[in-house]
Each structure stands twice: as structure tokens, then as C-alpha cells.
């Protein structure tokens, strides 16, 4: 009886892998990237209280060495960063994708919206 259940489980896993594309299981790299950029600017500006230009310079120095994917490198060129000091929100958008990081004062920055 146990061997039958194990066989059914193995067959279910194999069929699931064949039917559902494995790419859907992985996170979108662009979404992860703009989320990281949003958190960087939020922490840099609101927590560390640094100038946004300094935050951009430090991010650019980091990105040049790390980015190997040409799609992400292109995303950097069209990325738009908006910092709202009144509401403590940083919005980062790339084409049709957007992320917001909000600084709440006590716990730091957190991601609010992923589109």
C-alpha cells in the first residue's frame, strides 16, 4: 500500500512538472531588481538621510559590476525613480512595472505595491 502511494506521488510530481512550465515557478528578475532599487533609495534617503544624488552614485557603482543580464542593464537606462519626501514614499518604474517603498519610521522601509 505504501509503495502504491509513493508511486502515485512520484507520477503526480512528474506530470505536474511536465504540464506546468517551470518558468512560472521562478520570480521575475525585473520585479526583484526594481524592488531592490526601491528599497535602496528608501533606505538611503529616509534612513541614512543622504542626498538622492549620492544614493544614485552608489547604486550606479554597484550595478556596473553586478549586472550581467542585458535585459536588466536596459531596464536601468529606462528606470524612473520618484522620491516623495512628504509622504516618505519612493516609487521606481520601468515601462509597465512599478514598485513603491514606504518608510514608516519604526521598522524602516517596506515594499508596498508590485505591479
C-alpha positions as CSV (number, residue, x, y, z in Angstrom):
1,X,0.0,0.0,0.0
2,X,2.8,2.4,0.8
3,X,4.6,1.7,-2.4
4,X,1.4,2.5,-4.3
5,X,1.1,5.9,-2.6
6,X,4.8,6.6,-3.3
7,X,4.3,5.7,-7.0
8,X,1.2,7.9,-7.2
9,X,3.1,10.8,-5.6
10,X,6.1,10.4,-8.0
11,X,3.7,10.2,-11.0
12,X,1.9,13.3,-9.8
13,X,5.1,15.3,-9.4
14,X,6.4,14.2,-12.9
15,X,3.1,15.1,-14.6
16,X,3.0,18.5,-12.7
17,X,6.5,19.3,-13.9
18,X,5.6,18.4,-17.5
19,X,2.3,20.2,-17.6
20,X,3.2,23.4,-15.8
21,X,6.1,25.4,-17.2
22,X,8.9,25.6,-14.7
23,X,9.5,29.3,-15.7
24,X,6.3,30.2,-13.8
25,X,7.9,29.0,-10.6
26,X,10.7,31.5,-10.8
27,X,10.4,35.1,-9.7
28,X,10.6,37.8,-12.3
29,X,14.1,39.2,-12.3
30,X,12.9,42.7,-13.3
31,X,10.5,42.8,-10.4
32,X,13.1,41.7,-8.0
33,X,15.6,44.3,-9.4
34,X,13.2,47.3,-9.2
35,X,12.1,46.2,-5.7
36,X,15.8,46.2,-4.6
37,X,16.3,49.6,-6.2
38,X,13.3,51.0,-4.5
39,X,14.4,49.7,-1.1
40,X,17.9,51.1,-1.7
41,X,16.6,54.6,-2.4
42,X,14.2,54.4,0.5
43,X,16.9,53.3,3.0
44,X,19.5,55.7,1.6
45,X,17.3,58.8,1.6
46,X,15.0,58.3,4.6
47,X,17.0,56.1,7.0
48,X,20.6,57.3,6.2
49,X,19.4,60.8,5.3
50,X,21.7,61.0,2.4
51,X,21.3,63.2,-0.7
52,X,19.5,61.3,-3.6
53,X,22.4,62.1,-5.9
54,X,24.7,60.3,-3.6
55,X,22.3,57.3,-3.5
56,X,22.2,57.3,-7.3
57,X,26.0,57.3,-7.5
58,X,26.4,54.5,-5.0
59,X,23.8,52.4,-6.8
60,X,25.4,53.0,-10.2
61,X,28.8,51.9,-8.9
62,X,27.2,48.8,-7.6
63,X,25.2,48.0,-10.7
64,X,28.0,48.3,-13.2
65,X,29.8,45.4,-11.5
66,X,26.9,43.1,-10.8
67,X,24.5,43.2,-13.8
68,X,25.3,40.6,-16.4
69,X,21.8,40.2,-17.9
70,X,21.4,42.6,-20.8
71,X,17.7,43.0,-20.1
72,X,18.3,44.3,-16.6
73,X,21.1,46.6,-17.9
74,X,18.5,48.0,-20.4
75,X,16.0,48.4,-17.5
76,X,18.5,50.6,-15.7
77,X,18.6,53.0,-18.6
78,X,14.8,53.5,-18.7
79,X,14.2,53.3,-15.0
80,X,12.3,56.2,-13.4
81,X,12.8,57.0,-9.7
82,X,10.4,59.4,-7.8
83,X,11.1,60.3,-4.2
84,X,8.3,62.0,-2.3
85,X,9.7,63.4,0.9
86,X,6.3,64.5,2.3
87,X,4.7,61.0,2.2
88,X,8.1,59.2,2.6
89,X,7.5,57.1,-0.5
90,X,9.9,56.0,-3.2
91,X,8.4,54.9,-6.5
92,X,10.5,53.1,-9.1
93,X,9.1,52.2,-12.5
94,X,10.3,50.5,-15.6
95,X,7.9,50.6,-18.6
96,X,4.7,48.9,-17.3
97,X,6.2,47.7,-14.0
98,X,6.2,49.8,-10.8
99,X,7.2,49.3,-7.1
100,X,6.8,51.6,-4.1
101,X,8.8,51.5,-0.9
102,X,7.3,53.3,2.1
103,X,9.3,54.4,5.1
104,X,7.2,54.1,8.3
105,X,9.8,55.4,10.8
106,X,9.9,52.5,13.2
107,X,10.6,49.5,11.1
108,X,12.3,51.1,8.2
109,X,11.3,50.7,4.5
110,X,8.9,48.1,3.2
111,X,7.6,47.3,-0.3
112,X,4.0,48.4,-0.8
113,X,3.0,47.8,-4.4
114,X,4.3,45.5,-7.0
115,X,2.8,45.8,-10.5
